[in-house]
Structures are given as C-alpha cells and as structure tokens.
C-alpha cells in the first residue's frame, strides 16, 4: 500500500480533516504523549512487584495493557487519549490491599475484575454518562483547572523543582542539581517555542533536554545495541489469568471493591473531561463526542488489566501533552498504543528519556489548562467555593477523585442551605453521598 493510499485511509477512518489535523500532527502528538507516559513502564512494575507479582510478568502486563487499551481507545472511541495502569489505584492495590491487608495479589486482581464488571454495567446502563451530564458546567471547568494544577505539580515533582519537606510538606528543590537545571532549561525552551507558535514545541523540548542530559553525563548514553533493543521479550504467563475469583467474592472485601470503583471511576471521568477540554473536543454545554465509547473502553480496559495481572487501567492525564502538540483523533491514541507494544522490544530505549525531560511538558500543559478558570462564575459563592475546593484538593490531596468529592459535597450542601436545592440534579446527590461514604471508609 502506497503512502498516499495509507494517508487516505487514515483520513477517512479517523476523520482527520474534520478535526483540523493531519497524519504528521497526530503521529507527533502520539509520540509526545507516549514519552510523557513512558515512566509507567518502570514505575508500574515496581509497585506490582511490591504486591508480590513476579517482576518480568509485571513489566509485560503493564506494557501489554497500555498498548491494547490505547489502541482500543483510538480505534473505537476515536479520541486522543492514551491509557495505562492508573497510579492511584495501583498504589492502593500494592501498598494497602496487598500490603496492609496482606491480601494475596491473585485475590486483589479479583477485586479489580469485579470493579471492571461494575464499570461496564454502569456504562451500558448510561449511569456513568448521566453522572457526567449532571455535573454543572462551572464544576466541569473547575475539574479541568484542578487537573491542570495536578499535572503541573506532578511535573514539578518529577523535575525536582518541588520536593518533600517534613516541616512544610513541600519546598523548593536544589537548583544546582543538574537534573533540576536541565528541567528548568527545558521549561524555558518549550515556553519560548510555544510563544513563537512552533507546533512541535513540547516534543522538541523533551528531545533537546534528553540529549543535553546525555552530553553532560546526567543520564545514560547508549553504548551498545542492548541499551536500545532487548533480546528477550518479557513473559506475562506468571500473572496472566491468575485471578482468584472465589476469594474476591468475600463480603469482607466489599470496601476494597467500593474504593477501587469510586477512585477509578472519577479519576477516569475527570481525566476524560480534562483531556477533551484541552483538545477542544468539548462543546459549550460540556458534551464530549464519543464519551460513551470512551467509558466502554475504560470498562473493558479494567477487566483486561486484571486478566493480564495489573491493577485498574485509566485514561492518562499526560495525554494532554499530546493534545497541546495538536492531537485531536484516535490516531494519536493508536500511535501511543503501538509505541507501548514496541516498548516490549525497545524498553531500554524508553529508559533513555528521563523524568526531568518530560516534566516541562507536564508543567506547560497544566498552564494551558488554567485558562478555564476565567469561565467559572466566582460571583456566586455557591459555585465559587465548590469550584475552589475541586481545584485545590486535586493537587493538595494528590487525587483527582478527592477533588470531585469535595466539590460535589460542598456544592450540594451550599445549594441546599441557600434555598437553591432545585438547581441540584438528583445524580449529584447520589454521587455526593457515595463520596461521603468513601471518605468515611
């Protein structure tokens, strides 16, 4: 098949012209998103290993899950959203369920599987869609802003610009550290290129910083082919289909299943809203094209992830890095999926892109998402306070779901006690109560 006919097929399948994009832009956006997400290849398996899953199987399951689910998102939902193992549920899975509760990882995978079935039922019955529709537009804008701050905070942490402090929780990092200096340089480079309206500004910044890191000896320089290509593809058999269904249906595990369901549900909804807004795929009423297909993809992805041997999969907020490059269709997500599958062979190459190189992209994306704050009606305190709590609690509690919870609960309470209860849609009450129970548990 010629390159012209291939481009024509991609144009028709993904409706590129209708979304004001092209193949080159989508491929560049997919590469950018993948580079921003690639850390999961290393961080995810380490957490799963802590849960007791064999390391080689953990690596394979994380990569295969990300590849399959990103491809499904692109081919089925036609949205520029990469998918991979969710960090929040992953930490809950490894350090609480398998750690503090000492639950076997096979049983823990069973609770993830059940949560995935619940997601699918909620999606098929349109319950998840109704939840999204019930959220006031002002809170949707607040969700986007909160996620933007969360992304920027993650980027600053990854760069070492912000570090842990026992006295104040957070503090400035050491700017004489070469990694921090290179991250700041990358931030300057990307910012200048964006001001000059260079389309691939983020991707250029990532590559330049990574190369400079190699030149100055901050990160590894490939010295042999083994630093780029592995001779042995990781084997997933040790975790594939190792679910303990019988153990997972223990009534004592209902709080675990409930937590997986709530956290993953609202992490995914929030991320989808945030990325869609960043890509201008949300209309003025807050509707997102193919949102139903995106939610089905997430549901199937969670079931698939448990079968492969990982915790719940989710839409990755780092997808916003790709939308800033111009990604608008599922071709971006498909590119991410293919690159993840190639990572089975080129896993060492992915390691050559350090976290401090991709950190500036996350900070810039966060800055871009902040523009939505101007659309929030801060003159009405029954909206302003819930919006503020939504925005603040995402980075401060390190959880998108917690931002939802504080925003929804405060919105329902303030509207009720100020005589505006009629403005609350019934599902808002349902969600607020669910979050209240979740916080108590």
Secondary structure, DSSP 8 states (H G I E B T S, - for coil): --HHHHHHHHHHHHTTGGGT--HHHHHHHHHHHHHHHTTHHHHHHHHHHHTT--HHHHHHHHHHHHHHHHHHIIIII-----EEE-HHHHHIIIIIIIIIS---HHHHHHHHHHHHHHHHHHHHTTHHHHHHHHS-HHHHHHHHHHHHHHHHHHHHHHHTSEEEETTTEEEE--TTSHHHHHHHHHHHHHHHHHHTT-TTHHHHHHHHHHHHHHHTTSS----SGGGT--SS----TTTTT---HHHHT-GGGHHHHHHHHHHHHHHHHHHHHHHHHHTT-B-TT--BTTHHHHHHHHHHHHHHHHHHT-S-EEE-TTHHHHHHHT--SHHHHHHHHHHHHHHHHHHHHHTTS-HHHHHHHHHHHHHHHGGGGGGS-TTSHHHHHHHHHHHHHHHHTT-HHHHHHHHHHHHHHHHHHTT-GGGS-HHHHHHHHHHHHHHH-
